[in-house]
Amino acid sequence: MPEEELHSIRIHLDRILAERGMTLTELSAHVGITVVNLSVLKNGRAKAIRFSTLSRICDVLRCQPGDLITHDPAD
């Protein structure tokens, strides 16, 4: 199995943060997740996300999971 598995899931955390005028550090403080872990998610390197984490991020950013995560099979 390759070290980095290819997938077609895209994370749009950077766009949502910019739209909200919020930094990753501020999100980290509000959600209770380390900046490093949020950075892994933001850069598309996360292998999984807990629903509780996704829920907290959506609560803080006032968005839906589909605003943060999309599936792009063309990639």
C-alpha positions as CSV (number, residue, x, y, z in Angstrom):
1,M,0.0,0.0,0.0
2,P,1.4,3.4,-0.9
3,E,2.5,5.7,1.9
4,E,0.2,8.5,0.7
5,E,-3.1,7.1,-0.6
6,L,-4.7,9.2,-3.3
7,H,-8.3,10.2,-2.7
8,S,-10.8,12.7,-4.2
9,I,-11.9,14.4,-1.0
10,R,-11.2,18.1,-0.9
11,I,-11.2,20.2,2.3
12,H,-12.1,23.9,2.0
13,L,-11.2,25.0,5.5
14,D,-8.8,27.7,4.2
15,R,-11.6,29.3,2.1
16,I,-14.1,29.2,5.0
17,L,-11.6,30.7,7.4
18,A,-10.9,33.5,5.0
19,E,-14.6,34.2,4.5
20,R,-15.0,34.3,8.3
21,G,-11.9,36.4,8.9
22,M,-10.6,33.8,11.3
23,T,-7.1,32.3,11.6
24,L,-6.3,28.6,12.2
25,T,-5.0,29.6,15.6
26,E,-8.3,31.2,16.5
27,L,-10.3,28.2,15.3
28,S,-8.0,26.0,17.3
29,A,-8.8,27.9,20.5
30,H,-12.5,27.8,19.9
31,V,-12.7,24.2,18.8
32,G,-10.2,22.7,21.3
33,I,-8.1,21.0,18.6
34,T,-4.4,21.7,18.1
35,V,-3.2,23.9,15.3
36,V,-1.1,21.1,14.0
37,N,-4.1,18.8,13.7
38,L,-6.2,21.5,12.1
39,S,-3.4,22.2,9.7
40,V,-3.3,18.5,8.7
41,L,-7.0,18.7,8.0
42,K,-6.7,22.0,6.1
43,N,-3.9,20.7,3.9
44,G,-5.8,17.6,2.9
45,R,-3.5,15.2,4.7
46,A,-6.0,13.9,7.3
47,K,-7.0,10.3,7.0
48,A,-10.1,10.7,9.1
49,I,-12.2,13.2,11.1
50,R,-14.4,12.4,14.1
51,F,-18.0,13.6,13.7
52,S,-17.7,15.4,17.1
53,T,-14.7,17.4,15.7
54,L,-16.5,18.1,12.4
55,S,-19.6,19.2,14.4
56,R,-17.5,21.6,16.6
57,I,-15.8,23.1,13.5
58,C,-19.2,23.6,11.9
59,D,-20.6,25.2,15.0
60,V,-17.7,27.7,15.3
61,L,-17.6,28.5,11.6
62,R,-21.4,28.5,11.3
63,C,-21.4,26.2,8.3
64,Q,-22.4,22.8,7.1
65,P,-20.1,19.8,6.6
66,G,-20.7,20.1,2.8
67,D,-19.2,23.6,2.9
68,L,-16.0,22.1,4.3
69,I,-15.7,18.8,2.5
70,T,-16.5,17.9,-1.1
71,H,-15.9,14.9,-3.3
72,D,-14.2,15.6,-6.6
73,P,-13.8,12.3,-8.5
74,A,-12.3,14.1,-11.5
75,D,-9.0,14.6,-9.7
